[in-house]
């Protein structure tokens, strides 16, 4: 009997590749905007009070941390997507893809913790941020059962 693979893993992998690339593009744009904001803040820092400068500096630091987390998340998502797409019929790689899925969940947890600290948390992000990684893990487990 020919192995069929996990179609769920294949579909989720394609979605993750597209989402990861879009996320990376958004992070690049955010970095450009952040660099511009940083330059403007430095130019006008002499006219701001010390408290305003401290607040602005804290906000810019939070923005850069968010961008770094976003870039890491996008890179892991793209990697997972290509790994899943290349191996959706290979049960020998199922355990590795399960681990990658858990890494994505871990990155999502870090992202949620950061968004809570930055006071930008949204319950929608909580749900949407875990749907694809969980489906990826389920797809990898389906594939593992075939092996």
C-alpha positions in Angstrom: 0.0 0.0 0.0 1.4 3.4 -1.0 1.7 6.0 1.8 -0.6 9.0 1.3 1.1 11.4 3.7 -0.7 14.1 5.7 -2.7 16.4 3.5 -3.3 18.5 6.6 0.4 19.0 7.0 0.8 19.9 3.4 -1.9 22.5 3.4 -0.8 24.0 6.7 2.8 24.1 5.5 1.8 26.2 2.4 -0.2 28.6 4.6 2.8 28.9 7.0 5.1 29.7 4.1 2.8 32.4 2.8 2.1 33.8 6.3 5.8 33.7 7.3 6.8 35.6 4.1 4.1 38.2 4.7 5.2 38.5 8.3 8.8 39.0 7.3 7.8 41.7 4.9 5.8 43.4 7.6 8.7 43.2 10.0 11.0 44.8 7.3 8.6 47.6 6.8 8.3 48.0 10.6 12.1 48.1 10.8 12.3 50.9 8.2 9.5 52.8 10.0 11.2 52.2 13.3 14.5 53.4 12.0 12.9 56.6 10.8 11.1 57.1 14.1 14.4 56.6 15.9 16.1 59.2 13.7 13.3 61.7 14.3 13.4 61.0 18.0 17.1 61.6 18.2 16.8 64.8 16.2 14.2 66.3 18.5 15.4 64.9 21.8 16.9 68.2 22.8 13.5 69.9 22.9 11.8 67.1 24.9 11.8 66.9 28.6 13.8 64.1 30.3 10.6 62.3 31.1 9.4 62.5 27.5 12.8 61.3 26.3 12.8 58.3 28.7 9.2 57.4 27.6 10.1 57.7 23.9 13.2 55.6 24.4 11.3 52.9 26.2 8.7 52.8 23.5 11.3 52.6 20.8 13.0 49.7 22.7 9.8 47.8 23.0 9.2 48.3 19.3 12.6 46.9 18.4 12.1 43.9 20.7 8.7 43.3 19.0 10.3 43.5 15.5 13.0 41.0 16.6 10.4 38.6 17.9 8.4 39.0 14.7 11.5 38.3 12.5 12.3 35.2 14.5 8.7 34.0 14.4 8.5 34.5 10.6 11.8 32.7 10.1 10.7 29.7 12.1 7.3 29.7 10.4 8.9 29.8 6.9 11.4 27.0 7.9 8.6 24.9 9.3 6.5 25.4 6.2 9.2 24.4 3.8 10.1 21.4 6.0 6.5 20.3 6.1 6.0 20.8 2.4 9.2 18.8 1.6 8.3 15.9 3.9 4.5 15.7 4.1 4.8 12.1 2.8 7.8 11.1 4.9 6.9 9.5 8.2 10.6 9.3 9.2 10.6 13.2 9.5 7.3 13.3 11.5 9.0 13.5 14.9 11.2 16.3 13.8 8.3 18.3 12.4 6.4 17.7 15.6 9.3 19.3 17.5 9.3 22.2 15.1 5.6 22.7 15.7 6.3 22.9 19.4 9.1 25.4 18.8 6.5 27.6 16.9 4.1 27.3 19.9 7.0 28.4 22.1 7.8 31.4 20.0 4.1 32.3 20.0 4.0 32.1 23.9 7.0 34.5 24.0 5.2 36.8 21.5 2.0 36.8 23.7 4.0 37.5 26.9 5.7 40.4 25.1 2.4 41.7 23.8 1.0 41.6 27.4 4.0 43.5 28.7 3.7 46.0 25.8 0.0 46.4 26.5 -0.9 45.4 23.0 -2.4 42.0 23.7 -5.5 40.9 21.7 -7.5 37.7 22.5 -7.8 37.2 18.7 -4.0 37.0 18.5 -4.1 34.3 21.1 -6.5 32.1 19.1 -5.0 32.8 15.6 -1.5 32.4 16.8 -2.0 28.9 18.0 -4.3 27.5 15.2 -1.7 26.9 12.6 1.0 25.5 14.9 -1.5 23.1 16.5 -2.7 22.0 13.1 0.9 21.5 12.0 1.5 19.3 15.0 -1.7 17.3 14.4 -0.6 16.8 10.7 2.8 15.7 11.8 1.3 13.2 14.2 -1.0 11.9 11.5 2.1 11.3 9.3 3.9 9.6 12.2 1.0 7.1 12.5 1.5 6.1 8.9 5.1 5.1 9.6 
